[in-house]
Amino acid sequence: MDWVTCAYSAACTGIASRPTGFCLAHLAPDRLAEVLAGMSAGRLLDLRGTTIGGELLSRVLEATGGRPGRARLDRVRFTGDVRLSGVTFTGDVSLDGARFERLASFFGARFEGNVSLAGARFTRELSFHGVTVRGHVSLDRAVMSRDALFSQADFGHRLSCEQARFDGYATFDGARLGDGAAFRGARFGRTLSFRKVSGHAGFDGAHFASDAYLSATGRLSAARARADGLLDVAVSRCGVDLRGVEVAGATTLRLTDSQADLEGAVLRGPATVTGKGRSMLTSLRRVEAGSLALSGLDLSLCRFAGLAQPSGVRVKDCTFALTPRGVRVSLRWPMVRWFSRRRALADEHTLRGWAAPDEPGATPDGLADLYAGLQPSDRATSTDFAFAAMEMRRQAGHRWWLSVSWLLCGYGLRLGRAVGWFALLVAVMAAAVLWTSTSHADRQPGRSIPAAHG
């Protein structure tokens, strides 16, 4: 402690007032009245380490006219209910390490500066509902043992809750985050409701011990987070980072004109990713999911290399990258190749050099397994993927007859190619028959016609 403590006892950590040497809680009644009379609105309020009951808190707020200035309340112990409705703090407020043994309600309070509650402990309920803070707010390492309500709160700048612990129900519905919110390493013991939140939010490395509902208008990140229950995420016109997330229950991801990254995610329960408008999924690399449904998404740039269970992925109404079309000549067999337009994975574009170089990982054998395992709902895409699976096996050098099959009939999936070869064969045979007939006729000896005698 960086202050002179109360002389009442060695156990009291309250800051000593001059000239008595006692903290506010241990002052004699007449001396306390004098100290309170010296308080006024907008002035410094320093009660560090003091034990404050409900009555004393009411008298302090009354003495400041409900408008304290800079407030230094570090390690204060509040033994009664804390109700700050209508109170405006005109300066920064520090409550680091404070202890709230009963209700802590900041409902209706206003903070003109920054607020720090780092390491604070809330034994009962905490309410920040509808609170307005013009500065930064820190709840780093704070412990909320009961329900924590932050709905409709307005944070002018950043909200930081890194390493915080929310043991009860937590809600941030309708909150406005000026510069975003950080929940890195936070733990949520019960349901988290983070719906219709305005601003960016990061839950990297967080632990959701129960269900979590996340919805924001800004960028949302839950990389390397762990959810023991269900994880429900809905975003609009922003990005979602779910790389390395681990979910034991069901996973639902709803995108509206947004993009998401699921690289390395472990989804043990049923998972659904749906998109509206221009919604894109950028990576499914190394994803482990026994049941994953993709619908209405742009997958033209999505990477699939390392997808653990492609047979568990169902694709509906999604768009993929398209292969280039045309004729190419090379020194490898076959020397002349023609390409028809078909749907393909972005990994194949990288492997064949049709796109910019990317991280290694996609191999012909791996892509063959992906194409064979994925389950598109429409027939055209299924046919293209079946063709691509055989094409990748041919690229991997398996069975020379695949090259012959590709050349003659496109692995049995390009009947037009077989018809073309048949037509060519018929034309060659017809030309041969015609040439043979003409040559035979030219080799026949000429016959003379006898002259008539008169």
Sequence and secondary structure as in RCSB ss.txt:
>XXXX:A:sequence
MDWVTCAYSAACTGIASRPTGFCLAHLAPDRLAEVLAGMSAGRLLDLRGTTIGGELLSRVLEATGGRPGRARLDR
VRFTGDVRLSGVTFTGDVSLDGARFERLASFFGARFEGNVSLAGARFTRELSFHGVTVRGHVSLDRAVMSRDALF
SQADFGHRLSCEQARFDGYATFDGARLGDGAAFRGARFGRTLSFRKVSGHAGFDGAHFASDAYLSATGRLSAARA
RADGLLDVAVSRCGVDLRGVEVAGATTLRLTDSQADLEGAVLRGPATVTGKGRSMLTSLRRVEAGSLALSGLDLS
LCRFAGLAQPSGVRVKDCTFALTPRGVRVSLRWPMVRWFSRRRALADEHTLRGWAAPDEPGATPDGLADLYAGLQ
PSDRATSTDFAFAAMEMRRQAGHRWWLSVSWLLCGYGLRLGRAVGWFALLVAVMAAAVLWTSTSHADRQPGRSIP
AAHG
>XXXX:A:secstr
  S B SS TT   B  TTT   GGGS HHHHHHHHHT  TTS EE TT EE HHHHHHHHHHTTT   SEE TT
 EE S EE TT EE S EE TT EE S EE TT EESS EE TT EESS EE TT EESS EE TT EE S EE 
TT EESS EE TT EE S EE TT EESS EE TT EESS EEEEEEBS EE TT EESS EEEEESS EE TT 
EESS EEEEEESSEEE TT EESS EEEEEES EEE TT EE S EEEEEESS EEEE TT EESSEEEES B T
T B TT S GGGEEEES B EE   EEEE SSSSSEEEE   EE HHHHHHHTSS    S   HHHHHHHHHH E
ESSHHHHHHHHHHHHHHHHHTT  THHHHHHHHHTTTT HHHHHHHHHHHHHHHHHHHHHHHHHHHHTS      
    
